[in-house]
Every structure is written in structure tokens, then in C-alpha cells.
Amino acid sequence: GQQVMQIPQYQHVQEGEDFTTYCNSSTTLSNIQWYKQRPGGHPVFLIQLVKSGEVKKQKRLTFQFGEAKKNSSLHITATQTTDVGTYFCAGWGGGFKTIFGAGTRLFVKA
Amino acid sequence: EPEVTQTPSHQVTQMGQEVILRCVPISNHLYFYWYRQILGQKVEFLVSFYNNEISEKSEIFDDQFSVERPDGSNFTLKIRSTKLEDSAMYFCASSEGRGPYEQYFGPGTRLTVT
């Protein structure tokens, strides 16, 4: 079945450093969504990418969707302690199911 | 801002017992979901529900699980005979449409099976 892989599993950064997480799907996706889960919290929607090669920015966050619509990335510039949490990509290939990646847990040291 | 609510926040039950987890999705949403997250692991899709029936379910969602929308607001997940490995956080989510629509997650119910 459809799988969504995400790397790295963990990332420790010093505050002010950049951070990137990568997401790869075994199949072409119709769209990809990104969620953030704070420790002890629930997933919160960040953004959705639909078009091939799409790039979207939210302040210090940059999201990309690959040309083949099988991979995506989230890049955070100059991390802050408030960025701490787990970032999940979630792919939709059609139907009624969204497949989540394993997530990348970000630790930011002040 | 509208939000998805879930009760209880924490449920402790003995192995073999039945549990019902409750969710109130956002009122104008049409699609409802249950996900499971074992501690420290990824969010796993269990089931989606639309128009009063299951639209898709995962391999995890076996005969022990059932979902229901008993009235116009509640959406429930029942586990008939709980096992130790059912211990996890269960999230309910809802969306206006399927696919390219944001899913709003509830705060979750932590289920502990002893």
C-alpha cells in the first residue's frame, strides 16, 4: 500500500540554526499537508501543497512539493524555541485516507 | 474558532473490556476520522466516515473496532474487547471535504489498557 517516509527522525539544533525535514511517498500524491504537533498536543494543520513544484512560505517556514509530486520538504530558517515539536507530512493519494509520515521531532537548544 | 472536542481525555480500562471514545466534530464538517498514535510514534489512520457510513478503513481497524454517529453531533469509536496493544492516544478529526481539505484534530483521548 501507499507509504509516506519522512527523515530525519530527530533533529537537534541550536537556536538560530536552520532545520529541514524531508518527506517521500511511494506513489504520486494528489496533495500533501504538513502538521505540527507540540509535545503533549495534537496535530495542527500548517499548510497544504497541491501543484507540482509548488513552493509556499509562512514567515520562517518554506514548504516545497516536488515536480513529480512524490516528495516534499519543510525548511525552517533561524529556528526558535517555539518551533519545538514534531512535524508530520501527510499525503493524500485519493480516496478517503490520509497517510502520515513518521514525523521529525525537532529539538531547539537556546 | 470552532474546534473538535473529545471525551474523556484519559480512559483507563482492563483488558477485555469495552470502551467508547467520544468526539464532537466541527458542526459544518462532513468527513470524520479516527487516528491512533502510540506513544512517541506516528499518527496512524484508522477509519474515515462520511454520509453515515465508513468510507475507508485501515488494516488496524479490525472487527473489534466500530464507529457510529448516533446523533447529529457525536461521533464515537468503540473497541469491543480491549487488548494491551490498544493503549495509545486516539485522535478524532473532521474536515469540510475529503482530500485537499484541512483536517482539524481534537485534543485526543489517552487510552490505557491494563
Interface residues (C-beta under 8 A of the other chain):
Chain A: S30 N31 Q33 Y35 Q37 G41 H42 P43 V44 F45 Q48 V50 F88 A90 W92 G94 G95 F96 K97 T98 I99 F100 G101 A102 G103
Chain B: Y31 Y33 Y35 Q41 K42 V43 E44 F45 S48 Y50 S55 E56 S58 F91 R98 G99 P100 E102 Q103 Y104 F105 G106 P107 G108
